[in-house]
Amino acid sequence: MEKSKVLVVGGTGYLGKRLVKASLAEGHETYILNRAEIGVDIDKVQMLLSFKEQGAHLVSGSFTDHQSLVKAIKLVDVVICTISGVHIRSHQILLQLKLIDAIKEAGNVKRFLPSEFGTDPARMEDALEPGRVTFDDKMIVRKAIEDAQIPFTYISANCFAGYFLGGLCQPGKILPSRDSVVFLGDGNKKVFTVFMLHVFLNSDTVFLSQKGLEYAEQVGLIHYYHVCYEGCLTNFEIGNDAVEASELYPEIKYTTVEEYMKRYL
């Protein structure tokens, strides 16, 4: 397998640190954007130093310094953005648009993976408010990537097992209840969850799936509605413009739901 020079943006986050580990394990020359924005967060600093000890390169850069991003990007072939989507509306869009501008100016990137890793936004144009904000934002980023003619891969990972399976799909819970569980919907909708992430570099799309509430909570509950009531993760055919991950990487040993849930016994 041909090795790449990979830059992970957001390498200390929930997804980022896992992608850094996966990239190193696969033997890719791995760079992490050491953003000035982390300040004096000692846990993140120690994580970065730990990755450095494992062979990763730390590259200084900031979203407030365009040329620092360009300089970092010129070191690599592949850029993976894992900036958190917790800050719903504008924050993630703004940062990714700045990153896209830097990638376009650098002109050397063979593959860009934006921060998506959820439900495919192109299939969610009929999503309800306020939950559709997530998908609309991602489509803004996609348009900017395609307008800039940057080679890309969109990873639609759907539901992450750590958030959904552990809490038995109960909103706001990540550990299973031993007392009671509320079934969302009629119990017949299929849901895809993802346990392990690997670096996908070769295709255009990869599939792995209110009152009194805070805005982010309202957005999250709408996502639960589309997944558990409408079955939005399985009510379509993938089509010729994408590929399903288990077909792309048949050599990977995938974890079943039953195997995953044994940790909670």
C-alpha positions as CSV (number, residue, x, y, z in Angstrom):
1,M,0.0,0.0,0.0
2,E,1.4,3.4,-1.0
3,K,2.0,5.6,2.1
4,S,0.9,9.2,2.3
5,K,1.9,12.3,4.2
6,V,-1.2,13.0,6.3
7,L,-2.1,16.2,8.2
8,V,-4.8,15.9,10.9
9,V,-6.5,19.1,11.9
10,G,-8.1,18.7,15.3
11,G,-5.8,15.8,16.3
12,T,-6.6,16.0,20.0
13,G,-10.4,15.7,19.7
14,Y,-12.7,12.7,19.9
15,L,-12.2,11.6,16.3
16,G,-8.9,13.3,15.7
17,K,-6.9,11.4,18.2
18,R,-8.2,8.1,16.8
19,L,-7.4,9.1,13.3
20,V,-3.8,10.1,14.3
21,K,-3.4,6.7,15.9
22,A,-4.8,4.9,12.9
23,S,-2.6,6.9,10.5
24,L,0.5,6.1,12.5
25,A,-0.5,2.4,12.8
26,E,-0.8,2.3,9.0
27,G,2.7,3.7,8.5
28,H,1.7,7.0,7.1
29,E,4.0,10.0,7.8
30,T,1.6,11.8,10.1
31,Y,1.5,15.5,10.9
32,I,-0.8,17.2,13.5
33,L,-1.7,20.8,13.3
34,N,-0.5,22.2,16.6
35,R,-3.0,25.1,16.9
36,A,-2.2,28.1,19.1
37,E,-5.9,28.0,20.0
38,I,-5.4,25.1,22.5
39,G,-3.6,27.6,24.8
40,V,-2.7,26.1,28.2
41,D,-4.8,23.0,28.0
42,I,-2.3,20.7,29.6
43,D,-4.1,17.4,28.7
44,K,-4.1,18.3,25.0
45,V,-0.4,19.4,25.1
46,Q,0.5,16.1,26.8
47,M,-1.5,14.2,24.1
48,L,0.4,16.0,21.3
49,L,3.7,15.2,23.0
50,S,2.7,11.5,23.3
51,F,1.9,11.4,19.5
52,K,5.3,13.1,18.9
53,E,7.0,10.3,20.8
54,Q,5.1,7.8,18.6
55,G,6.5,9.4,15.4
56,A,4.0,12.1,14.6
57,H,5.2,15.6,13.5
58,L,3.8,18.6,15.2
59,V,3.3,21.6,12.9
60,S,2.4,25.0,14.3
61,G,-0.5,26.8,12.8
62,S,-3.6,28.9,13.5
63,F,-6.9,29.7,11.8
64,T,-6.1,33.4,12.4
65,D,-2.9,33.1,10.4
66,H,-3.6,32.0,6.8
67,Q,0.0,31.6,5.8
68,S,0.7,29.3,8.7
69,L,-2.0,27.0,7.4
70,V,-0.7,27.1,3.9
71,K,2.8,26.4,5.1
72,A,1.6,23.3,7.1
73,I,-0.5,22.0,4.2
74,K,2.5,22.2,1.8
75,L,4.2,19.5,3.9
76,V,1.6,16.8,3.1
77,D,-0.4,15.0,0.5
78,V,-3.6,14.4,2.5
79,V,-5.5,16.7,4.9
80,I,-8.1,15.3,7.3
81,C,-10.2,17.8,9.2
82,T,-11.8,16.6,12.5
83,I,-12.9,19.9,14.0
84,S,-15.7,19.3,16.4
85,G,-19.3,20.0,15.2
86,V,-20.4,20.7,18.8
87,H,-20.4,24.4,18.1
88,I,-23.4,24.3,15.8
89,R,-23.7,27.0,13.2
90,S,-20.9,29.2,11.8
91,H,-18.0,28.1,13.9
92,Q,-17.1,24.9,12.1
93,I,-18.1,26.3,8.8
94,L,-15.9,29.3,9.2
95,L,-12.8,27.2,10.2
96,Q,-13.3,24.7,7.4
97,L,-13.7,27.4,4.8
98,K,-10.5,29.0,6.0
99,L,-8.8,25.6,5.6
100,I,-10.2,25.1,2.1
101,D,-8.8,28.5,1.1
102,A,-5.4,27.5,2.4
103,I,-5.5,24.1,0.6
104,K,-6.5,25.8,-2.6
105,E,-3.5,28.2,-2.3
106,A,-1.1,25.5,-1.4
107,G,-2.1,23.6,-4.5
108,N,-0.4,20.3,-3.6
109,V,-3.1,18.3,-1.7
110,K,-4.1,15.0,-3.4
111,R,-7.0,14.4,-1.0
112,F,-9.0,16.4,1.5
113,L,-11.4,14.8,4.0
114,P,-13.6,17.5,5.6
115,S,-15.1,17.1,9.1
116,E,-18.3,15.2,8.3
117,F,-18.3,11.7,9.8
118,G,-22.1,11.6,10.3
119,T,-25.2,11.2,8.2
120,D,-24.7,12.1,4.5
121,P,-26.0,15.7,4.2
122,A,-26.8,15.3,0.5
123,R,-29.5,12.8,1.5
124,M,-31.0,15.0,4.2
125,E,-32.5,18.0,2.3
126,D,-35.9,17.3,3.8
127,A,-34.6,17.2,7.4
128,L,-36.7,19.0,9.9
129,E,-35.7,22.2,11.7
130,P,-33.7,22.9,13.7
131,G,-31.8,19.6,13.1
132,R,-31.3,20.3,9.4
133,V,-28.8,23.1,10.3
134,T,-26.1,20.4,10.6
135,F,-26.7,19.1,7.1
136,D,-27.0,22.6,5.6
137,D,-23.7,23.6,7.1
138,K,-22.0,20.5,5.7
139,M,-23.4,21.2,2.2
140,I,-21.9,24.7,2.4
141,V,-18.5,23.2,3.0
142,R,-19.0,20.6,0.3
143,K,-19.8,23.3,-2.3
144,A,-16.7,25.3,-1.3
145,I,-14.5,22.2,-1.8
146,E,-16.0,21.4,-5.2
147,D,-15.9,25.0,-6.3
148,A,-12.2,25.0,-5.4
149,Q,-11.7,21.8,-7.4
150,I,-9.9,20.1,-4.5
151,P,-9.8,16.3,-4.6
152,F,-12.0,15.0,-1.8
153,T,-13.4,12.1,0.1
154,Y,-16.6,12.5,2.1
155,I,-16.9,9.9,4.9
156,S,-20.5,9.3,6.0
157,A,-19.9,7.3,9.2
158,N,-23.5,7.6,10.4
159,C,-23.9,6.8,14.2
160,F,-20.8,6.3,16.4
161,A,-21.2,3.3,18.6
162,G,-19.7,5.1,21.7
163,Y,-22.6,7.6,21.6
164,F,-25.5,5.4,20.5
165,L,-24.9,1.7,21.4
166,G,-23.6,2.2,24.9
167,G,-26.6,4.2,25.9
168,L,-29.0,1.9,24.0
169,C,-29.9,4.9,21.8
170,Q,-31.3,6.8,24.7
171,P,-30.8,10.6,24.2
172,G,-28.3,12.0,26.6
173,K,-27.0,8.6,27.8
174,I,-23.8,6.8,26.9
175,L,-24.1,3.9,29.4
176,P,-26.8,1.3,29.3
177,S,-29.7,1.5,31.8
178,R,-30.4,-1.7,33.7
179,D,-33.8,-0.5,34.8
180,S,-35.8,0.6,31.7
181,V,-35.3,1.5,28.0
182,V,-37.5,3.6,25.8
183,F,-37.9,2.3,22.3
184,L,-37.8,5.1,19.8
185,G,-40.1,4.5,16.8
186,D,-41.6,1.1,16.2
187,G,-38.4,-0.9,16.7
188,N,-38.1,-1.9,13.1
189,K,-35.8,0.7,11.7
190,K,-32.2,-0.3,11.0
191,V,-29.3,1.9,12.3
192,F,-25.7,1.8,11.3
193,T,-23.1,2.5,14.0
194,V,-19.3,2.7,13.7
195,F,-16.8,1.5,16.3
196,M,-13.4,1.7,14.6
197,L,-12.2,4.3,12.1
198,H,-9.7,3.7,9.3
199,V,-8.2,6.3,6.9
200,F,-10.1,6.2,3.6
201,L,-8.3,8.0,0.8
202,N,-9.4,6.5,-2.6
203,S,-13.0,7.2,-3.3
204,D,-15.5,10.1,-3.4
205,T,-17.9,9.0,-0.6
206,V,-17.5,6.3,2.0
207,F,-20.4,4.9,4.1
208,L,-19.6,3.2,7.3
209,S,-24.6,6.1,10.0
210,Q,-38.5,20.8,22.4
211,K,-39.7,23.2,24.6
212,G,-37.4,24.1,27.4
213,L,-34.4,22.4,25.6
214,E,-31.1,24.1,24.7
215,Y,-30.7,24.7,20.9
216,A,-28.1,21.9,20.6
217,E,-30.3,19.5,22.4
218,Q,-33.2,20.3,20.0
219,V,-30.9,19.7,17.0
220,G,-29.8,16.3,18.5
221,L,-33.3,15.1,19.1
222,I,-34.3,15.9,15.5
223,H,-31.4,13.7,14.4
224,Y,-32.7,10.9,16.7
225,Y,-36.1,11.3,15.0
226,H,-34.7,10.9,11.5
227,V,-32.5,7.9,12.5
228,C,-34.9,6.0,14.7
229,Y,-38.3,6.9,13.3
230,E,-37.7,7.5,9.7
231,G,-34.7,5.1,9.2
232,C,-32.8,7.7,7.2
233,L,-29.5,5.7,7.4
234,T,-30.9,2.7,5.5
235,N,-33.7,3.9,3.3
236,F,-31.6,4.4,0.2
237,E,-29.2,2.6,-2.2
238,I,-25.7,3.8,-2.0
239,G,-25.4,4.1,-5.8
240,N,-22.5,4.3,-8.2
241,D,-21.0,7.5,-6.9
242,A,-20.0,5.9,-3.5
243,V,-18.8,2.7,-1.9
244,E,-19.6,0.9,1.3
245,A,-16.7,0.6,3.7
246,S,-16.8,-3.1,4.3
247,E,-16.6,-3.7,0.5
248,L,-13.7,-1.3,0.2
249,Y,-11.8,-2.9,3.1
250,P,-13.0,-6.6,3.3
251,E,-9.8,-7.6,5.2
252,I,-10.9,-5.6,8.3
253,K,-12.5,-7.5,11.2
254,Y,-15.7,-5.6,11.9
255,T,-17.2,-5.6,15.3
256,T,-20.8,-6.8,15.7
257,V,-23.3,-5.1,18.0
258,E,-23.4,-8.2,20.2
259,E,-19.6,-8.2,20.5
260,Y,-19.4,-4.5,21.2
261,M,-22.1,-4.6,24.0
262,K,-20.3,-7.4,25.9
263,R,-18.1,-4.8,27.5
264,Y,-21.1,-3.5,29.5
265,L,-22.0,-6.9,31.0
